[in-house]
Amino acid sequence: MRMRLRQVALVAEDLTAAESEIEAELGLSVCFRDPGVSIFGLGNVLYPVGEQLLEVVSPVQTGTTAGRLLAKRCGDGGYMVIVQVDDLDPFRDRFRKTGTRVVFEAVADGVTGLHLHPSDVGGAILSVDQTDDWDAWPWAGPYWRDHIHTGVVQRISAVEVQAESPLAMAERWSEVLGRQNADASIALDDAEIRFVDATDGRGEGVSGLELVAAQSGNFEICGVRISLISNGG
């Protein structure tokens, strides 16, 4: 079965400041602000990174999961990892067999996503999504491809998740996703999910993104380490 990294979400206290950073450093263009996230007490913004999406969410009311994460991790950071698959039915069975709770089933025209309980997986909210059309991504709005700009960055090649026990967390994600864990790294069709030691005192969470880019570089956005890997062009 195909499985690719389709979207990564970060969480920020100040959404406007996060937007400014992303647009200045990564050369990306806003494609959508999803009114549907208001049910979670959030505002958001989405950017296409080639065929993948980078999202930033921010609490607009108290008592949200995102707000609790900001407090727990003492600032901005990673929030969610979304993978796309051909068929959700085998994953529903897998989640039942592995004791992985689905905390929310997101349904929209042409897409369904299963959000997994972070306590059952570790590191982030993991969502496994299926679309009617493999190339479509309804969560990003109807015109997201019009906003693709690849002059600075072309795609997300890896997500880094930090943990007190990276190998144990990698094994758990491997069990949930049905993809092999190789030295605390899980290969998807288009990217890797890597598990590393938590050394910054902020606990487990999405801690880094690697992107294929026109030029190499290293910096931080929304409390997440950004590594730009030159494509040699």
GIVEN-V666291 format. One line per field, one symbol per residue. ss: DSSP state (H for helix, E for strand, L for the rest). A space follows every 50 residues. Layout:
ss: ???
This chain:
ss: LLEEEEEEEEELLLHHHHHHHHHHHHLLLEEELLHHHHHHLEEEEEEEEL LEEEEEEEELLLLLHHHHHHHHLLLLEEEEEEEEELLLHHHHHHHHHLLL LEEEEEEELLEEEEEELHHHHLLLEEEEEEELLLLLLHHHLLLHHHHLLL LLEEEEEEEEEEELLHHHHHHHHHHHHLLLELLLEEELLLLEEEEEELLL LLLLEEEEEEEEELLLEEEEELLEEEEEEELLL
